[in-house]
Amino acid sequence: MTPTCDPEDGGCRGGASDVVGVIPGGDPALAGQYVFLTAHFDHLGTSWGSMYPGADDNASGTTALLEVMRLLRHAGPRRSIALLAVSGEEEGLLGSKAYLADPPLPLATIAADVNMDMVGRGRPGELHVMPSRIEGYVTTLTGSARTVAKRHGFTLAAGVEQHWHDSDHYSFAERGIPCLCFCTGLHPDYHQPTDTPDKIDYGKLSAVVKIVRDVVLQTANDDRVPQVVPREVWSTWVWAPFQSDLTR
């Protein structure tokens, strides 16, 4: 992406590239498969003299990605783990689409993607996952996330399903790759200059990091890659009673 300025909206958005790192797998039979962990690091920049800091959207996700990488760097996973920080999400998932359109490794080697987008706020105990109800996309990856979250005291919710198409996991879904996205919910500061670091719940962000760490490592170590979950299975799952909205 190259820097662009739009005189009509008074703002400029700088160009950026995707950034990727790899924790090599240790199992000779599985090391050539990759579990991706993704988060976007772009936001809205400046417009008409206002700066949009994007503390939750999505500095929380990229901060979590770096911390998960730190926690897993000596974990010795069987599969390789790829940490992918992408740009251009706010412009239409441009970074993740570009990466998957010309990947440095075959798409067939990508076993799964775990995405984080806005994971630093919301009500106490609130953590949503996508997909939760979308036919054809719910996989054992979602089931694993539910089990792991419960161990950490969270019952996953399904209140952001309407945003299924809106973050970088969807680029993987379009390629037939099992994926999920964690989100702690929307809030009144979404896409506003008031999305500032002082409003982040850092204790909650730390808990999300541990959940994501365990989901990624479990997926990297499982004998099988994530599989499709039949409707008769996922339709019976009980979710936490949170609804995502912009009123809190």
C-alpha positions in Angstrom: 0.0 0.0 0.0 1.2 3.5 -0.7 0.4 6.6 1.3 -2.8 8.3 0.2 -4.4 11.6 1.1 -8.0 12.6 0.4 -8.5 16.4 0.4 -12.3 15.9 0.7 -12.2 14.1 4.1 -9.1 16.1 5.2 -7.1 13.1 6.2 -4.1 11.0 5.2 -3.5 7.3 5.6 0.1 6.0 5.4 1.1 2.9 3.5 2.3 -0.2 5.3 3.2 -3.8 4.8 2.1 -7.0 6.5 4.6 -8.3 9.1 5.0 -12.0 9.7 7.1 -14.1 12.0 7.3 -17.9 12.5 7.8 -20.1 15.5 9.0 -23.3 13.8 7.3 -26.6 14.6 9.3 -29.4 16.1 7.4 -32.5 14.7 9.0 -33.5 11.3 5.7 -34.8 10.1 3.7 -31.6 11.0 6.2 -28.7 11.0 5.3 -27.9 7.4 1.8 -27.1 8.5 1.0 -23.6 10.0 -1.4 -22.3 12.5 -1.8 -18.6 11.9 -2.4 -15.9 14.6 -3.6 -12.6 13.1 -4.4 -9.0 14.1 -4.6 -5.8 12.1 -2.5 -2.8 13.1 -4.0 -0.1 10.9 -6.8 2.3 11.9 -8.4 5.5 10.6 -5.4 7.8 11.0 -6.4 11.5 11.1 -9.4 13.3 9.6 -10.4 17.0 9.8 -7.8 17.6 12.5 -8.9 14.7 14.8 -6.7 11.7 15.5 -8.2 8.3 15.8 -5.9 6.4 18.2 -7.6 3.0 17.9 -6.5 1.7 21.3 -9.1 -1.1 21.2 -9.4 -1.3 17.4 -6.9 -2.7 17.1 -3.9 -1.9 19.2 -5.4 -4.3 21.7 -5.3 -7.1 19.1 -1.7 -6.4 18.0 -0.5 -6.0 21.6 -2.1 -9.4 22.3 -0.4 -10.9 19.2 3.0 -9.8 20.4 2.4 -11.1 23.9 1.1 -14.5 22.7 4.3 -14.7 20.5 6.4 -14.0 23.6 4.6 -16.7 25.6 4.9 -19.3 22.8 8.5 -18.6 21.7 9.8 -21.5 23.7 6.7 -23.7 23.6 8.1 -26.2 21.1 4.8 -26.7 19.1 4.5 -29.7 16.7 3.1 -27.5 13.9 4.7 -24.2 13.0 2.9 -21.1 14.3 2.9 -18.0 12.1 2.2 -14.5 13.6 0.8 -12.2 11.0 0.2 -8.5 11.7 -1.7 -7.1 8.7 -2.4 -3.6 7.5 -5.3 -2.3 5.4 -8.1 -4.0 7.3 -10.1 -0.8 7.7 -9.9 -0.3 3.9 -11.4 -3.7 3.2 -9.2 -6.5 4.6 -6.5 -5.4 2.1 -3.5 -6.7 4.0 -4.8 -10.2 4.6 -6.2 -10.5 1.1 -2.9 -9.5 -0.4 -1.0 -12.0 1.8 -3.2 -14.9 0.8 -3.3 -13.9 -2.9 0.5 -14.3 -3.0 1.6 -16.3 0.0 5.2 -17.2 0.7 4.0 -20.7 1.5 1.3 -22.9 -0.1 -2.2 -22.2 1.1 -2.6 -26.0 1.6 -0.1 -25.8 4.5 -2.3 -23.3 6.5 -4.1 -25.5 9.0 -6.1 -22.7 10.7 -6.3 -19.0 11.5 -7.0 -17.4 14.9 -7.8 -13.7 14.6 -8.1 -11.0 17.3 -10.0 -7.7 16.6 -10.9 -5.5 19.6 -10.1 -7.6 22.6 -9.5 -5.0 25.3 -12.9 -3.8 26.5 -16.5 -4.9 27.0 -18.4 -6.0 30.0 -16.6 -8.1 32.7 -16.4 -11.7 31.5 -17.5 -10.8 28.0 -15.8 -12.5 25.1 -17.3 -13.2 21.7 -16.2 -15.6 19.0 -17.0 -15.8 15.3 -18.1 -18.1 13.7 -20.6 -19.4 16.1 -23.7 -20.0 14.0 -22.7 -19.5 10.3 -23.5 -22.6 8.3 -20.5 -24.2 6.7 -17.9 -22.3 8.7 -18.2 -23.5 12.3 -15.3 -25.9 13.0 -13.7 -27.8 15.8 -11.6 -24.7 16.3 -14.6 -22.9 17.7 -15.3 -25.9 19.9 -11.8 -25.9 21.2 -12.0 -22.1 21.9 -15.2 -22.7 24.0 -13.5 -25.4 26.0 -10.3 -23.3 26.6 -12.3 -20.2 27.5 -14.2 -22.1 30.1 -11.0 -23.2 31.8 -10.1 -19.5 32.1 -13.5 -18.6 33.5 -15.1 -17.3 30.3 -18.3 -18.6 28.6 -18.0 -17.5 25.0 -20.8 -15.3 23.5 -22.1 -15.0 20.0 -23.1 -11.4 19.9 -20.8 -10.1 17.1 -21.7 -12.7 14.4 -23.1 -9.9 12.2 -19.5 -8.7 11.8 -18.3 -12.1 10.4 -17.2 -10.4 7.1 -15.5 -7.5 8.7 -12.1 -8.7 9.9 -9.1 -10.5 8.6 -10.2 -14.1 9.5 -12.7 -13.8 6.7 -10.0 -13.6 4.1 -8.9 -17.1 5.4 -12.5 -18.3 5.4 -12.9 -17.3 1.7 -10.0 -19.6 1.0 -11.6 -22.5 2.8 -9.2 -22.3 5.8 -10.7 -23.0 9.3 -10.7 -19.8 11.3 -12.2 -17.9 14.2 -12.1 -14.4 15.6 -12.1 -13.2 19.2 -13.7 -9.9 20.1 -14.7 -8.4 23.5 -17.6 -6.5 21.9 -18.4 -3.1 20.4 -18.7 0.2 22.4 -19.5 3.9 22.0 -15.9 4.7 21.1 -15.8 2.3 18.1 -14.2 4.3 15.2 -14.2 7.5 17.3 -11.3 9.7 18.4 -12.2 8.7 22.0 -10.9 5.1 21.6 -8.0 5.8 23.9 -5.6 3.6 26.0 -7.0 4.7 29.3 -10.3 2.8 28.6 -8.6 -0.5 28.0 -9.3 -3.2 30.6 -5.7 -4.5 30.8 -6.6 -7.4 33.2 -9.2 -8.6 30.7 -6.7 -8.2 27.8 -4.3 -10.4 29.7 -6.9 -13.1 30.2 -7.7 -13.0 26.4 -4.0 -13.5 25.7 -3.9 -16.6 27.8 -7.0 -18.0 26.1 -5.6 -17.3 22.6 -2.3 -18.8 23.6 -3.9 -22.0 24.7 -6.1 -22.3 21.6 -3.2 -21.7 19.2 -0.9 -24.1 21.0 -3.6 -26.8 21.3 -4.3 -26.5 17.5 -0.6 -26.6 16.8 -0.2 -29.8 18.8 -3.4 -31.7 17.9 -3.0 -34.8 15.7 -5.7 -33.6 13.3 -6.3 -30.2 11.8 -9.6 -28.4 12.6 -12.6 -30.1 11.0 -16.1 -28.9 10.2 -18.6 -29.2 13.0 -22.0 -30.6 11.9 -25.0 -28.3 12.4 -26.6 -30.7 14.8 -23.6 -30.2 17.1 -23.0 -26.5 17.0 -26.7 -25.6 17.0 -26.9 -27.0 20.6 -24.1 -24.9 22.0 -25.1 -22.5 24.8 -23.6 -19.0 24.7 -23.1 -16.3 27.3 -26.1 -13.9 27.3 -24.2 -10.9 25.9 -25.5 -8.8 23.0 -23.0 -6.6 21.1 -24.2 -3.0 20.7 -22.9 0.6 20.9 -24.8 1.6 24.0 -22.1 0.9 26.7 
